[in-house]
């Protein structure tokens, strides 16, 4: 059966065309496309006895081919997957599950214990048991017949201003539309070897996974430990003969900061696509000098619009004195600017909020109708009928020739280490600690650091230790400084600019 309306189209067609080709390589083994398909159908058959259509299935496994099999198995059963990253502290996992309320989690024996606090024993399904289940074509076909393209494929949880993570729900149609265009625009083929850097709960990985699944390229999962060992990381990229790197800016800068490319250059790399934050010019220069024949692409777009909505292919002969533009919209997406009065901006140099229209938009936030309504709104330019746009909260402006440039944020959300982070969520978490009276966090854009200031009696080192159990590493402030008071603006609000001007020594 061909699943024309879901992502399983990619799995079926590619497994048929290239059954014995390597689909995925992790530290333990390699998986062919035929093996990935067979494993996914076995998992889906077993899961179909447990879940309903459009129901979330949590997956708590290390980043691996097994995790991919669990993802696709959840889809085969008619559900959608949510990756619970083992790197996250238990408190964060509890927050995610409090929103998700998944009835089942797929894990393995090594990680079962961590899930026993979140799920009753009968809800913990072991991947090996699911893989051993017999394939039941009739049940899988029935699930496929019920599925439509606007059914959810996955949900990724991001930072939330209320102190609770937001689950961005993305449909099959959004991913199909984006990946079809993405793969075609940059000419990915079955001969590519894509180095996956991003965690599976970060939507950069969506491009890696589904580009490989669509084109027949091999997905090479880079071991997490290598990102603290740049030389070993470069050895790995070279030994794996990687051709494509779709990486977060922070990961690329990890290598260039330590001048790792002087040690060894992965010269099989033909394409480097980066996103998540502004790429520093000196780091980009290092990469482009060491890979003189590679194509470099700046990508832009929040999780809510399915990976990316704009791109700019770097021109090696251009100076980029105004910075690197975020570029032009991908086909079938409209990216535009609105001013404070919801009027569209066309004029060069005028700053407005970046908004997006198209099938790439997410379905909304899981169990969060008010937050969904605030971000996914009717298009104010079209009063004739209901048409939804996504308001990114990012600011942009047009440069000469109509190119779009990123100009920062309009609220307290920031981009840090490739992730979108709500400063308010960090403040709420710190302020909730027993010996903290109040907290204010400020983002130092020049240094790309989160600086935390607090009133209270706890030592900054002790506070940092507490936060490690409560927040993902990328949300813990780079510096924590105890203060005796917060400076105020004329309107009586905390003067964040003055806080940023402090030269704290703690942290």
N, C-alpha and C positions, 0 to 999 in steps of 0.2 A: 504494500500500500504506500502511495506517495502522499505525504502530509503537506498539501499545498498551502495551508494557511498558518503553519507553525514552523518554528526553528528546526523541527525534525526533518524538514525538507533537506536541509544541509547534510544532516547525518545520513539519511537514506541515500541521497544521490552520491555523496562522496564515498561512502562505504561501498557502493555499487561500482563506481568508477575505479577506485584505488583501494581495494580491500586489504592488500598486503603492505601498503605503504604505512610508514610510521606516522601516527597521528599526534602522539604526545610522548615526551620523554621526561621522567622525573628521576630522582636519585635512586629509586629502587628498580625501575624497569622501563621498558618501552612498550607502548600500546599501538597496535595497528588500528586502522579505521574499522576493520571487521570486528576486532576484539572490543573496541569502544562501543560499537553498535550492539553486539551480543550482550555485553555487560549491562548496558543501559536498558535493554529490553528485559533482561532477567530482573534487574532492580525494579523496573516499572511494573512487571507482572506481579511481583510480591507486594509492592506498595499499593497496587490497585485494590487489594483486599482491605486496605486500611483507610485510604483517603478519599475525599470527595473531589469533584471537579473544582478547579480554581482554589484549592486549599494549599496553604503554605507548608513546605517541608523544610525543617531546619537541617543544615548539614554542618557537623562539627568534626572536621578532619583537617589534617595538615594539607597544605597546598600540594596536590598530587593528581595523577591520573585517576586515582580512586575517587577523589572529590568530584572531578569532572563527570565520571560515570554516575555518581549519585545525583548530580545536577540534572543530567539528561534523563536519568531514571525517574526522577520526580516529574519531569515533563511528560515522559512516556505514559505515566499513570494518570495524567490529566491535571496535575498540580503545578505549583511553581516553587522555586527553591530560594532559600535565604541562607547565605553562608555565615556561620558563626565562627569568627576567626579565633583559633586557639591562642593567639597573641593577646587578645583582649583580657582585661582583668575580670574576675567573676562578677563584680558589681555592675560592670558595663553589660555583660551578658544577661544579667537579671533584668536590667532596664530594657534591653532589646526584646527579651521574651515577654516582658510585661505588656509591651505593645503588640507584639506579633501573636502571642497566645497560640503558638503552633502546638498541634496535638502530638506530633512525632518528630523525632530527631534521628538522623542517620549518623553514626559514629563508628569507632572501632574499639577493640578491647583496651587499647592503651589510653583512650580518652573517655571511656565509659564513666569513670569515677567523677570527672568534672561535670558530667551531665546529670548525675543523680540528684543534685540540689535543685535542678530546674525542671526535671521531668520524672514522672512516676516510672517504675521499672518496665511496665508494659508499653510505654511510649518510646523507649530507647531501642532503636533497631540497629543491629550490627551489619556493616556493609558486607562482610564475608557471608553472613547468613542470607542476605538478599541476593548476592551474586550466585549463590548455590541453588536458588529457586529455579524451577523449570519455566521456560518461556511459555506464555499463554497468549498466542496470537489473537484469539477472539476477544479477550479482555482489552488488549492493547488497541485493536482496531475499533472497539466500541468507544474507548477514550478518545481516539483520534477523530472519530466521527462527531463527537460532541464538541470538540475544540473549535474555536474561531480565532481569528488573528488578533483580536483585541483582548484575549485572555492574558493574564499576567505570565511573564516568563521568569522574572526574578524580582526581588526587592533588595535594595542596598540601604543600609541604615547610615545616616549622616548625623552630624551635630545638630541639636535643636535648641532654640533660644529659650524654651520653657524649662530646660534642664532634662528633658527626655529626648532620646534620639528620634529622628524622623525616618520612617521607612519609605523610600522612594520606589514606587511600584511601576515597572516597565513592561510593556506588552510585547508579544511576539512581533506584531506588525512594526512597531518602532525599531526593533533590532533588525528585522529583515530589510526594512527600507534603508536604514543607515548603513549596514554592512554591505549591501549590494553596491551602494554608491561609493563607500569607502574603499572597498577592494578594487573597484573599477578605476577610481580616480588615481590611485597610486600604483596600479598595475601589479598587485600581489599575485603570485602563481603557486602551483604545487611544488615548485623547486625552492621556495623560500623556507628559511628556518627562523621562526619568530621567537626571540628571547623574551619570555614573560617575566617582567620585573614586579609588576603590581600585585598586591594581595588580591585574593578573589572577592573580597568585600569592597573593593575599590573599582570604580567602573572603567578605569583604564584597561583592566584585565578583560573586559567584555570585547574590546577590539581584538585582543590577542586570540581569545578562545574562538570567537565566531568567524574571524577572518580565516583562521586555520581550517575550521570546520567547513567553510564554504569553498575555499580554493583547493584544499588538499595539501596545504602547507603543513610543515611539522612544527608543533608547539613545544618549545624547549623551556621547561620550568626551571628558572634559576633558583638554586637553594637559598633560603633566607639568610643563612649564616654567612654567605659570601659577601654580603653588603657591608660587613664590618672588616672584610679582608680584601682590599682592592686588587692586590696582585693576583690572588687566587681567583677573584671574579674575572679579571681580564684573561687569565689562563683558561678559565672555563669557556668564556665567549669565543676565544680563538679555537680551542679544541672542538667545540660544538659547531664550528663553522657557521656562526650566526650571520644571517643576511639582513634581518629587520629588527630594529629596536624601537618599540612604541613605549616610551618611558616617561615617567614623571620628571620634571625639571630637577627636583631635589636629588633624584637617583643619579642623573647624569653629572650633577655638580659634585656628588660624593667622589666620583672618580677624578674629575678635573681639579678639584680643590687640592688633592694630594698628588697631582701631576702623574697620575697612574698611567696616562697614555704615553708618557716618556719611557715607562717600563716596557709596555707592550701594546701594540695597536691591533684591535680586531679588524684587520683589513679586508675581511670578507663582507663586512657590513656595507650594504648598498643604500639603506634608507634609515634615517633617524627621525622619528616623529615625537615631538615633546609637547607636554601640556601640564596644567595644574597651577602654574604661576608664571610670572615673567622670567624669561631666560636671561640671566646676566650676560652682558656682551662679552666679557673676557672669557667666560666659560664656553660660550658658543664658539668663540674664535679658536680656542684650543681644539675643540672637537672638529671643526671644519678644516683646520690645518692638518690634523692627523688623518682625516678621512677626505682627501681632496676630490675623490670621485663620487662620494656619497651625496644623496639628496637629503636636505634637511627641511623639515616642515614644522611650522608653529601651529598647534591646534588649540582651539578654545571651545569651551562649553561646559556647563554644569551637569551634574548627574541627572537633573530633571528633564533634560532634553536628549537623553540617550547618547552619552559619550561626548560628542562634539557637534557644534553647529557651524563653525567657520574654520578656515585653514588659510595659511599663507606659505607658499613654497619659497624658501630663501634664495635670493639672487646673490651669488658670490661677488658680483661686480658692484653691488650697492653698498653704500656706507651706513645706511640706517641711522642717520643722525637724530631722527625723531623717535627712535625706538623701533621695535619690530611690530608691524601691524598684526592684528588677529585675523585680518584678511577678509576673504569673501565667504558667503554662505555656501554650504553644500547644496547640491540640487534638491529640490522639493522641501527646502526650508527657507523661510523668510526671517531675516534678522534686521531689526530696525531700532531706532532710538525714539523714546518718548520723553518730553519735558515734564515738569511738575504739574502742568495742567492737562496732561495726557494728549498733548499735541505732538504730531510727528516732527522730528528734527531732520532737516535736509542740509542745513548750512554747515560749511566747514568750520571746525574749531569750537562748536557749541556742544557742551557736555549734556548727555541725557542717559536715561536708563536703557540698558540693552534688553530688548524683548525678542521673543522667538515665537513663530507660528509654524505649524506643520504637524505631520503624523509622528514626528520624532518625539513629541511631548510625552512625558510620563503620564500614567493614569491618575497620579496624585500621591498623597501621603497616606500610608496605611493607618486606618482607624484614627484619622486626624482631619475631619471635614473642615474645621475652621481654618487650619493652616493651609489646606488645599485651596479653599476658596480665596484666601488672601494672595496666594502666589499664582494660581491658575485662574485668570480672570477673563471676562468677555473682552474682545478686542474693541477698544474705545473708538477706533477708526471706522467700525462697521456696526451701525445701529440697526441695520436691516434684519439681521438674524444672529442667533447665538454662535459665536466663533471664539474658541479659547486661545489665549496666548499665555506664555509663561514669562513672568517678570523676574529677571535674574537677580536683581539687586545690584548688579554690576553697572558701573558707569562707563560710557564710551564716547568717542568723538570721531568725526570724519576728518581725515587729513587731506592733503593735496591729491587730486585724482579720485576722491571718494573712498579711499581705503579706511577701514575701521580700526581704531586703536582702543585698547583697554585703558581706562582712566581711574581705576580703583573701585571702592565699594561705597554704597550710599547708606549702609547701616553698620552694625558691629560684627558682621560676618567677615571673615578674612580667608585668605588662602595661605596655608602653612604646610610645608613639606608635601605639597601636592594635594592636600585635603582642604575642603571647605569647613571652617570651624566657626561656631558661634561663640564669641567672647563671653556672652551672657551665660552660656552653659558652664564655662569654666568658673566664672565668678560665683555662680550659684553653688557649685560643688565645693569651692574653697570656703565660701561664707558659711556653709553648713557644718564645717568642722567645729568641734566643741570649743576650742580656744581661739577661734577667729571671730571677730566682731563684724568685719566687713571686708570686701575685696573689690579691687578694680583692676582689670586687665587692659593693656594697651598693646597694639601691634606696632613694632618698630620696623617700618617698611624698608628703610635703608639697610638695616642689618638682617632683615627677615627673621626677627625674633619676637616671641611673645614675652612681654614683661608683666609680671604680676606684682601688685602692691596690696598690702593688707594691714588692717588694724587688729591687734591681738597679742596674746602672750606666748604663742608657740614659736619655737625657733624655726627658721626657714628650712634647715636641713631636715628636721623632723616632719615639717609640713610636706616637704617633697616626698618623703618616704610614704606618708599617708596617701598622697595623690597617686602614687604608683599602683595602688590597689583599687583606685576609683576611676581613673581616666586612661584612655589610650595614650601611648607615649607622645604622639604628635600633638596632643592637647595640653600636656603639662608645660607650664610656662618655662621658657629658657632661663629666666631669672625670677627669683622671688625676693621681694624686699619688704621688710617690716617698716611701717611708717607710723608716725604719731598722729597725723591728720591728713585729710585729702584736701588739696587746694580747690577752691571753688571759682566758677565763672561768675560774671555779673548777674546771671540769672539764677544763681544758687545751685548749679549743677557741678558735678565733679569735673575739674579742669584736666582732661586727659592729656592735653598738649603739655601742660606744666609737669605732669607726672613723667611724661616721656623725656623731658629735658633733665630730669634728675640723673645723677651719675651714681647709681646704687652700686654697692660692693658685695651685696649678698646674692646668693642664688645657687 
